[in-house]
Amino acid sequence: MDLRYYRRKWTDAAMTAVTLLCTAIVLAPLFLILLFLVKTGISAINWDFFTKLPGPAGEPGGGMANAMVGTLILVTLAGLMGVPLGVFAGLYVAEHPKARLAAVARFTADVLNGVPSIVAGLFAYVVIVLPMRHFSALSGGLALAVLLLPIVLRTTEEMVRLVPQSIREAALALGIPWWRMTLRVTLPTAAAGITTGIMVGVARIAGETAPLLFTAFGNRFWNWNPLQPIAALPLQIFSYAISPFEDWHRQAWAGALVLVTIVLGLNIIARYAATRQTKPQ
Amino acid sequence: MGAILVALTSAAWPAIRQFGLAFFVTSTWDPVALKFGALPFIYGTLVSSALALALAVPLGLGVAIFLSEMVPDWLRAPIRFLVELLAAIPSVVYGLWGIFVLVPWVRTALGPFLKAHLGFLPLFTGPPIGIGMLTAGLILAIMIIPFIVAVGTEVMRAVPNTQREAAIALGATRWETTRTAILPYARSGIIGAIFLALARALGETMAVTMVIGNVPQIKASLLAPAHTIPAVIANEFTEATTDLYLAALLYAGLVLFVVTLVVNILARLLVTRVARGVEAIRE
């Protein structure tokens, strides 16, 4: 009896320790990656890095200014295509939870969310690059929009669901038609939460590389025309990382440091905003 | 989603007509002779994902159990947040870290160690050059663990408290409660979480292509370089000069899309089954 009791207690303690160990092992790479990023990246970050174009192959110096602006343009294009569609689809799904179309849309968004990002790139390639016969920022934007859409749809839906029924009823009681109630009352109430969702989505697509390889393609010079190939920070990191030059490796680390700062920064801000919103007032 | 399917199928049609099902079982990949067989890529994708799952499932479930059952409340949110950050790191950054940190480590430490102790297995033969299947599996494991943890914790938290209380009332320790009351209840959801992670691993492109070596060959050794479907698309798409070459790559992409689609749908159905089970008990 006693022996059995101790064995059970021992097993319990051992399994607790094992799960704790698992957690430590899983979190270790996060700190290792951040450590290496800061240690290696910081040495290549200087004013030139943010203001100059990439230098000629093999020569030290130059920066990633065009790649950073390129990523900004690509994300903006994706946002213009993905956000309105995602918000309105999310509104529809939330306001008509029983409709069959809503269930289909929700399921599709969930499944689409798990589709490999490179497939989104293939889609944009077939739809825009093939007919136009050349790579363009627009096709890169479309590929990213395909990835952004499900995230925006699902957060909009969740946030709109959180809007109290009493607020809606108050609006309807004043004689406002349903569609105005949705646009003027429900949507503004949920706006803060939706913005948080968009930020998380933007953080995800800003770091995407695979779908841009054969859509935005990359560019070593400035480009402001959405119909021409454009540079992007993740693309630049990739091509520098697999290049044979020491200086480019350092710049790849610097670029990765900038990218991770942006992406994790957006995530942390979104998380902070989300906890503030759900706190009871 | 339908649009993606239609667009990919129509663009890949020349290759589908030309190679048909032989595409899946032949392993010649020769753009010059216009002969395309995707077997090495399919093999590489499956093996690297299986390796990643073998590493990620025990670890990820351990963390999920810790987060759901063991951890004190004040520590739960911070740890969850750190795991979420792990999922937020862009894959190209994982690849960069893989090239300059993980590959040298596998070449100088892990590879020789495995060869010395397990070298009699065909799995660990050949020179440990660092890049290869093993490194790809390692980096994939790190990348998919957050998905197992997130969904795993969610389905375990969804288990009603009455289940826990019943087990505790019978005198079960915390681990016994987890093993007898929580895990069986959350089982289909946990399998769903694993499927979601599998879909991620199958489609992961950048990190894999940067460390796997990109050699279309089928070798038993995990230390040898290999290739995957997403990696070959990423590497060769912009260089595909002939229409048939391009169509063959799109065909490979279509296969990847359909497979991940099926895995995702299965995962969603399994995860929602747990939620429905909870509702059924409440009614």
Interface residues (C-beta under 8 A of the other chain):
Chain A: R8 K9 T11 D12 M15 T16 V18 T19 L20 L21 C22 T23 I25 V26 L27 P29 L30 L32 I33 F36 L37 T40 F107 T108 D110 V111 L112 G114 V115 P116 S117 I118 V119 A120 L122 F123 Y125 V126 V127 L130 V146 A203 R204 A206 G207 E208 T209 A210 L213 F214 F217 P234 I237 F238 A241 I242 H249 A252 W253 A256 L259 V260 V263 L264 N267 R271
Chain B: M1 A3 I4 A7 L8 S10 A11 P58 L59 G60 L61 G62 V63 I65 F66 L67 M70 I79 F81 L82 V83 E84 L85 L86 A88 I89 P90 S91 V92 V93 Y94 G95 L96 W97 I99 F100 V101 I142 I145 V149 T173 R174 W175 E176 T178 L196 A199 R200 L202 G203 E204 T205 M206 M210 P230 I233 A234 F237 T238 L250 G253 L256 F257 T260 L261 V263 N264 I265 A267 R268
